[in-house]
Amino acid sequence: MSRKYLIAGNWKMNPAPLVLRRDMPHSPYHPRPDVDVVVFPTFLDLQSCIDAKILCGPQFGHTEEHGAHTGDISLKMCKNLGCLYTLCGHSERRADHGETSEDVAAQAIAALELQMHPVVCVGETEEERDAGKEKEVVQAQIAVLPLESDITIAYEPVWAIGTGKTASPEQAQEMHAYIRSLLPEDRQEQTRILYGGSMKPNNAQELLSQSDIDGGLIGGASLQSDQFGEIVEIASKLSE
């Protein structure tokens, strides 16, 4: 495949894995030539990741550089720290903090202006899929994004996050192909689309073998260095 795999770990509101805190010089979280690897830790662990030479970014960043926004941290501050990526619009941010698709698009645009790479999450709930509205929901979430720019999209079926459920390879491929069809023609072959719904070592091979799946946004398994490493190795072998 022409698009390089990206395996991203979303550590959510959890401490960094012990393997990082022990300052091991080479871990599954470190950059490698054949597969892009990035992690999204809490704000508290960003500096530790940067010190360990791990590519990382925040799970959210405020679009304004500074101001009266108690409790927020800006994308600019994260960029100044050394972050090269940012996560935008995870379903938990949309649900818990009321982030709209327009809010998410604004974050992506602000990140691009700072020369940070946004990984933008889209996806439907179980109720929306049961109602046959999954494509309608995803299309609306994507329509407001800066699709002409260099962004990564992560398709995360909300019903598969933290539930142990996983979209079948066929379901995932269908949605990834649909998302790709929504991109500008000159961006379709370049834009990476990740799968983000309970990817684990036992299903990564099948998912990553799909023609429109370019990597994974890994949740729970990314906190276990051995499991995350297995997924990275699977992506590496598929890249040969």
Wavefront OBJ file of the C-alpha trace (Angstrom):
o trace
v 0.000 0.000 0.000
v 1.195 3.541 -0.705
v -0.057 4.974 2.591
v 2.188 4.267 5.564
v 0.436 2.663 8.517
v -0.173 4.860 11.556
v -0.694 3.155 14.905
v -1.834 5.653 17.542
v -2.380 5.037 21.233
v -5.072 6.966 23.106
v -4.246 6.614 26.790
v -7.370 8.551 27.808
v -7.482 9.510 31.527
v -4.908 6.920 32.571
v -1.298 7.128 33.782
v 1.424 6.453 31.247
v 2.332 2.763 30.943
v 5.082 1.580 33.271
v 7.369 0.839 30.344
v 7.500 4.579 29.657
v 7.968 5.588 33.270
v 10.932 3.233 33.503
v 12.614 5.272 30.739
v 13.296 2.278 28.516
v 15.191 3.608 25.461
v 13.309 1.410 22.996
v 9.678 0.531 23.466
v 6.711 -0.083 21.135
v 5.833 3.593 21.558
v 9.033 4.893 19.957
v 9.246 5.998 16.308
v 10.274 3.442 13.716
v 10.957 3.673 9.977
v 8.279 1.336 8.644
v 5.232 2.307 10.772
v 4.299 5.710 12.200
v 3.648 5.493 15.946
v 2.140 8.270 18.075
v 0.520 8.423 21.512
v -2.033 10.728 23.086
v -1.420 10.834 26.850
v -2.941 13.114 29.468
v -1.512 16.627 29.627
v 0.497 15.528 32.677
v 2.463 12.948 30.673
v 3.150 14.956 27.512
v 6.517 16.181 28.786
v 7.564 12.661 29.805
v 6.766 11.379 26.315
v 8.681 14.214 24.684
v 11.656 13.614 26.989
v 11.536 9.936 25.993
v 11.550 10.964 22.298
v 8.078 9.569 21.688
v 5.873 11.333 19.145
v 2.812 12.568 20.990
v 0.053 15.100 21.236
v -2.821 16.170 23.471
v -6.236 14.510 23.512
v -7.733 17.993 23.141
v -6.440 21.516 22.837
v -8.166 24.880 23.034
v -8.115 26.795 19.761
v -7.205 30.130 21.369
v -3.574 30.635 22.314
v -4.345 31.974 25.819
v -7.112 33.660 27.749
v -9.824 33.282 30.380
v -10.516 29.578 29.860
v -10.103 27.991 33.269
v -9.054 24.362 33.108
v -8.124 24.418 29.419
v -4.733 24.112 27.757
v -4.197 25.549 24.308
v -2.887 23.815 21.223
v -0.265 26.549 21.042
v 1.043 25.599 24.495
v 1.238 21.954 23.414
v 3.046 22.911 20.233
v 5.544 24.972 22.265
v 6.097 21.913 24.465
v 7.100 19.896 21.391
v 3.882 18.127 20.378
v 3.505 17.387 16.669
v 0.060 15.751 16.719
v -3.304 16.339 18.346
v -6.440 14.265 18.738
v -9.665 16.048 17.779
v -13.287 15.145 18.399
v -13.047 11.789 20.153
v -16.544 10.511 20.855
v -15.946 10.836 24.595
v -15.124 14.537 24.132
v -18.232 14.984 22.003
v -20.405 13.216 24.589
v -18.836 14.432 27.851
v -17.956 17.985 26.832
v -20.571 18.740 24.213
v -18.089 19.258 21.391
v -19.919 19.814 18.124
v -18.610 18.923 14.686
v -17.930 22.636 14.180
v -15.893 22.716 17.409
v -13.899 19.734 16.199
v -13.281 21.316 12.807
v -12.057 24.494 14.519
v -9.558 22.430 16.529
v -8.286 20.738 13.369
v -7.875 24.080 11.600
v -6.075 25.607 14.588
v -3.733 22.603 14.716
v -2.912 22.912 11.019
v -2.132 26.604 11.463
v 0.371 25.583 14.150
v 1.810 22.883 11.868
v 0.470 20.146 14.125
v -1.120 17.080 12.537
v -4.765 16.544 13.577
v -6.191 13.045 13.969
v -9.928 13.692 13.727
v -12.424 11.174 15.085
v -15.796 10.450 13.484
v -18.331 7.702 14.080
v -21.877 6.701 14.908
v -23.585 5.428 18.052
v -25.262 2.045 18.267
v -28.693 3.693 18.059
v -27.696 5.555 14.909
v -26.383 2.381 13.284
v -29.498 0.428 14.263
v -31.546 3.171 12.608
v -29.478 2.864 9.416
v -28.100 6.392 9.825
v -24.398 5.587 10.204
v -23.387 7.054 6.839
v -25.575 10.117 7.303
v -24.002 10.810 10.716
v -20.438 10.338 9.517
v -21.018 12.426 6.391
v -22.234 15.341 8.529
v -19.211 15.068 10.841
v -16.807 15.041 7.893
v -18.470 17.756 5.815
v -17.183 20.605 8.026
v -13.558 19.401 8.201
v -10.650 20.978 6.270
v -10.521 18.011 3.907
v -8.224 19.752 1.448
v -5.480 19.745 4.099
v -3.208 17.019 5.436
v -5.296 15.441 8.183
v -5.872 11.906 9.430
v -9.393 10.637 10.032
v -10.128 7.986 12.649
v -13.390 6.098 12.202
v -14.553 5.011 15.641
v -17.901 3.245 15.817
v -18.992 4.544 19.216
v -20.709 1.248 20.008
v -17.330 -0.515 19.782
v -15.352 1.754 22.121
v -14.556 0.162 25.458
v -17.342 -2.388 24.998
v -15.333 -5.309 23.662
v -17.440 -5.171 20.505
v -15.637 -4.659 17.229
v -16.925 -3.859 13.787
v -16.376 -6.809 11.476
v -13.611 -6.305 8.913
v -16.340 -6.012 6.277
v -18.276 -3.378 8.259
v -15.112 -1.413 8.939
v -13.949 -1.568 5.324
v -17.352 -0.444 4.055
v -17.297 2.646 6.275
v -13.669 3.428 5.513
v -14.324 3.212 1.778
v -17.350 5.470 2.216
v -15.308 8.021 4.173
v -12.646 7.982 1.465
v -15.312 8.651 -1.152
v -16.242 11.854 0.716
v -12.725 13.279 0.417
v -11.632 15.620 -2.378
v -10.434 13.578 -5.325
v -6.853 14.780 -5.006
v -6.750 13.785 -1.319
v -8.338 10.336 -1.518
v -5.147 8.356 -2.066
v -3.080 10.382 0.392
v -5.347 10.679 3.437
v -4.973 8.013 6.089
v -8.112 6.632 7.705
v -7.656 4.730 10.961
v -9.975 2.244 12.632
v -10.698 3.056 16.277
v -13.010 0.576 17.905
v -11.495 -2.087 20.205
v -8.596 -3.037 17.938
v -6.510 -5.693 19.667
v -3.757 -8.131 18.650
v -6.336 -10.836 17.904
v -8.252 -8.766 15.335
v -5.623 -6.297 14.082
v -4.438 -8.520 11.226
v -7.880 -8.782 9.645
v -8.705 -5.120 10.157
v -5.387 -3.758 8.937
v -5.529 -6.017 5.867
v -8.526 -4.094 4.540
v -7.632 -1.865 1.596
v -8.968 1.383 3.094
v -7.815 0.890 6.697
v -4.493 2.648 7.194
v -3.874 2.006 10.874
v -5.523 2.056 14.245
v -6.460 4.407 17.062
v -5.902 2.045 19.961
v -7.548 2.583 23.344
v -7.271 -0.024 26.096
v -4.666 -2.159 24.326
v -2.352 0.851 23.983
v -1.844 0.886 27.770
v -0.371 -2.630 27.601
v 3.016 -2.312 25.945
v 3.078 -5.950 24.844
v -0.334 -5.727 23.180
v 0.444 -2.387 21.561
v 3.755 -3.787 20.357
v 1.998 -6.766 18.773
v -0.290 -4.454 16.816
v 2.670 -2.370 15.637
v 4.466 -5.547 14.528
v 1.389 -6.723 12.616
v 1.311 -3.395 10.785
v 5.028 -3.719 10.095
v 4.659 -7.163 8.519
v 1.741 -6.010 6.393
v 3.938 -3.156 5.134
v 6.528 -5.536 3.666
l 1 2 3 4 5 6 7 8 9 10 11 12 13 14 15 16 17 18 19 20 21 22 23 24 25 26 27 28 29 30 31 32 33 34 35 36 37 38 39 40 41 42 43 44 45 46 47 48 49 50 51 52 53 54 55 56 57 58 59 60 61 62 63 64 65 66 67 68 69 70 71 72 73 74 75 76 77 78 79 80 81 82 83 84 85 86 87 88 89 90 91 92 93 94 95 96 97 98 99 100 101 102 103 104 105 106 107 108 109 110 111 112 113 114 115 116 117 118 119 120 121 122 123 124 125 126 127 128 129 130 131 132 133 134 135 136 137 138 139 140 141 142 143 144 145 146 147 148 149 150 151 152 153 154 155 156 157 158 159 160 161 162 163 164 165 166 167 168 169 170 171 172 173 174 175 176 177 178 179 180 181 182 183 184 185 186 187 188 189 190 191 192 193 194 195 196 197 198 199 200 201 202 203 204 205 206 207 208 209 210 211 212 213 214 215 216 217 218 219 220 221 222 223 224 225 226 227 228 229 230 231 232 233 234 235 236 237 238 239 240
